[in-house]
Amino acid sequence: MVNDAMQQTLDLSIPIATEAVSLPVPPAAPRRKRGRPKGSGKATGKKVVRTRPSVVKPQPPEHPLTAIFDAAIKQVTKGKGVRHGGDSVPFLDQPWAHYAQMHGRGFLTGQAAKKLEEAVTTKEGEAYVQELLGAMVYIGMAVLHKQGERK
């Protein structure tokens, strides 16, 4: 048995701090693997190209006007525009470019205005939509003509 005198001499208690102390945490060192990675080509001497797995990013929803602009382009290449070259003649070499060169952008904007007026005053249903698409095409042509003037 241990008496009180011995207890006092063997008391190894450590005082404990009562205040919270925050100590900086050192950054973890990167771990290195030993040896060659699997498939490193050690036997063949070929260089191994490692790729990261592809991440599929969610696509934003399609813009509501996309289908309308696509329909306008389809009209130029497959619809009414076939008689002016469609997709067999380069778009910038079709008659509209010649007339725009001769008469300026007013020819193209005038054609767009004419189509809009015809659509509103005389057309209904699908014919109305086709006239509006034609007006869009002439407006696009006017933009292309203006961009060509800057070059």
HELIX and SHEET records of a PDB file:
HELIX    1   1 ASP A    4  THR A    9  1                                   6    
HELIX    2   2 THR A   66  THR A   77  1                                  12    
HELIX    3   3 LYS A   80  HIS A   84  5                                   5    
HELIX    4   4 PHE A   91  ASP A   93  5                                   3    
HELIX    5   5 PRO A   95  HIS A  103  1                                   9    
HELIX    6   6 ARG A  105  THR A  122  1                                  18    
HELIX    7   7 GLY A  125  ARG A  150  1                                  26    
END                                                                             
